[in-house]
Amino acid sequence: MNKDDLEKLAGDPKFIPGIYNYCDRWCERCAFTTRCMNFELSEQEFSDPETRDINNKKFWDKINESFKAALTLLEAEAERLGIDLSDQEEGGGTEYYKETFEESEKHPLVSAARKYGEKVEQWFDDNENMLRDKATSLQQRIELDLPKDDPIEEAFELEDMIEIIRWYQYLISAKLFRAIGGKYNYNDFEDDPVKNDSNGSAKIGLISIERSLSAWHKMYDQFPEREDELIEMLLQLKRLLKASEKEFPRAYEFVRPGFDE
């Protein structure tokens, strides 16, 4: 896609400006894909299966092409606004971003979120046989077609819970990392104490934690034999939620384009 095509796409009024900045990247479950420029761009540029394969040269060629077009558009917009993109002092320079990255990496919230992600991975590894046995049991009940038994709904619910937990497993730490990094950029908060990238990213992190909590609660109902493990998982997430809410007390006030309007 060249610069002119990108400009035309960006100017289409059907798209909600910036909606893709504060979403959970789960396009398959999103009701706003037809109004998301990022989704449309992806569909146009990566419709060929080979361009979706990270190990295929066409994938990297498309990435490079899209990057060049976006960079050209950014440079043109910066020139129009009188912004010098070569001025590193505007944002604090390389050292500033390095320090911000390192401080964000060490933050207790980010560490706790990453430990949660690792714990989820370990739980699924440890309980692989249990989950397989559960799937076999559900399949047998479906075949028996017993009265007053609905194993199909139970199977769908189990699949949904696992998908939710897995989707947000690492997204939580990624969003909290970005949110913490934004807090070090105090200009964001000086401009607006609510409508800033830090609160927007934190809100996605909080929503991800809440949805994960809901899914683990249902897992607890499905696997009472794993009560101790699941209670520990729920407590870890609950503590992470409370700590995140304390760190970002106004995150819930942030209005995400499209989703909260």
N, C-alpha and C positions, 0 to 999 in steps of 0.2 A: 504494500500500500504506500503510495507516494504522499507528499505533503498536501497536495490539493485534495486528494481523497480523504485524508485524515481531517482536514479542515471542514470539509463538507459533512463528514460524520459528526464531528464535534458541534457543528452548528444545527444539527437536527433537533427541533424542539420536543420531539417525543422522548428524548433522553433526560433523565433526572440528573442534574449536575452533581458530580461527586458521590453518587450513591454507592459506588464501588469502593470508596475509601473506608467505609465503616460497616462492612458486611462480613459474614463469616465464610465467604468464598464457597459456600455450598450451593452452587448454581442449580443442581438437580432438584433442590427443594425450595428454590426461591420463586416467589410470585412476581418478581420485578425484572426478569431477564429481558423482556421485550422493551424495557425502559432503561436498560443499562448499556452504556456505550462500550464498556469493557467487555461485556459478554458478546455484543454484536461484533466487535473487532476480532475477538477470539474465534468466533464462528466463521467469519469471512476469511481470516488469515490462516486458520488451521483446520479447514474443512477436509483437506486431504489427510488420510490416516498417517501417511509418512511424515507429515509436518507435526504430528502429535507425538511422534516417537523420539524421545530424547537422544537415542543412539543413532538417529538418522541425520545425515547431513542437511536434508531439507528443513528439519526442525531448526537448526542453528542458523541456516540462511534466512529463514522467516523471522527469527528473533532479531537478527542483525538488521534486516530490512525495516522492521517495525521500529527498532530503536533509533535508526537514522532518521526516519520520518518524524518521530516524536521529538527528537533533538532539534531538528530543523524548525519545527513548529514552536518549540520552547524558545529558541533563539530569536525567532521573529516576534513573538509576544514580548520577550524581554526588551528587545529594541524599541518596540512600540511604547512600552511603559518607562523607558529610560533606565533600565536595570543593567548594571554591568556584571555579567556572569563570571567574569574573570577576577572580580574583587572578593577574595577569600575572607577579608576582614569583616565583610557584611554579616556573616553568620558565625564568626569566631575563628575561622580557619581550620586547618587539618588537625592541629593539636586539640582544639576544642571538641571536635567530633570524636577524636580518639578517647579523650577523657570521659566524655559523655557515655560512650560505648562501654568503657571499662567500669564506670560507676553503675551503670544499668545492669551489667553482667553480675555484679556483686550484690545487688539489692536482695534483701531477704525474700521479698515477694516473688521475684523471678526465680530464685533458687528453690523456693517451696513449690512453685508451679512446675518446674522441671523435674523435681523429685516425684511429684504426682504423676507426671507423664511416664517416668521410668517405672513407677509402681504399677501403673495400669498395664504396661507391657509385660512385667513380671507376672501379674495376676493371670493374664490370658495364657501365658506360657505354662504356668503351673496348673491351670485348670482346663487345658486343651482336651484331655480325655473326658472330663465331666461334661463339657459342652458338646462333645461328639456323642456321648451317651444320651444326653438330653435330646439332641436332634433325632437320634435313632428311635427313642421312646415316642417322640411326637409323631414321627412317620408311621410307627406301628399303630398308634391310636387313630390316626387318620384312616388307615387301611381297615381298621376294625369298625369304624363308623358307629361308635356306641351312642345310644340316646343320651341326651343332656350332657354331651361332652363336645367341646369346641376346640380341639387341638390346633386347627388351622389358625384361628385368631391368636392363640397362644404362641404359635410359631412365628407369626408375623410380628407380634409384640416383642418377642425375644430378638428377632433379627433387627428390629428397629432400635431397640435398646443398645445392642452391640454397635450398630452403625453410629449412633449418637455419641457414645463413649469414645469410640475410635476416632471420630471426626474431630472432636474437641480436645482430644488427649494432649496434643502438642500445640494446638492453636492458642490455648489459654496462656502458656508461657510466652508465646510470640507476641500476643497482644499486650500483655502486662509489661513485657520488655520495652515495647514501643511507647507505652503509656509512661513508664518511668523515665525513659529518655526524654520525652516531651516535658516532664516536670523540671528537668535541668535547664530547659530553654524557657527562662522566666518571661521572656517577651510574649510568649503565647498567653500567659495568664494576665500579663499587664494589659494586653489588647482586649481580652474578654475572659473573665474568671470561669465561665462555663463553656462557651463555644470555642474550644481549642482542641487541637489534635490529641493531646494527652487524655482529656476526658472522653473524647470520642473513641479512642482505642481502649481505654479502661472499660467503657460501657460494653464493648464487644467481649472483653475478657469476662466481665461480670455475667453477661448473658450466657456465655459459654459454660461458666461454672454452674449456673442455675440449671441449665439444661442437662448437664452431666449429673448433677445431684438427683434430678428427677429420674434419669435413666438408672442410676445405681439403686435408688429406692425400689424401683420395679425389679431389678435384679435380686435384691434382697428378698422380695416376695417369691421369686421363682426358685431361689436356691437357699432355703433356710438352713441347709447343712453347712453352708459357708458363712454363717451368721457373724462370727468373730471377725473374719477377714473383711466382710462387707461393711460392718459397723465402723471398722477402722478406716476404710476407704471414705465412707460418708463423713466421718469426723474430720479427716484430713481436708476434704473439700470444703466443709463448713467453716473450718478455721481459715482457709484460704479466702473464702468469700468475705468473711467478717474483716479480715485484715485488708483486703482490697477495697472494701467499702470505706474503711477508716482512712486509707491512703488517698482515696479519691472520693471525698464526701459529696461532690456535686456531679459525679459522672452520670447518674441516672437522669439528671436534668438536661443533659446534652441531647439535642434533637437530631437524629440521623436523617439525612435527606431520603425521602421516600418512606422509609420504614416507620418513622415516628410521626409522620405528618398526616 
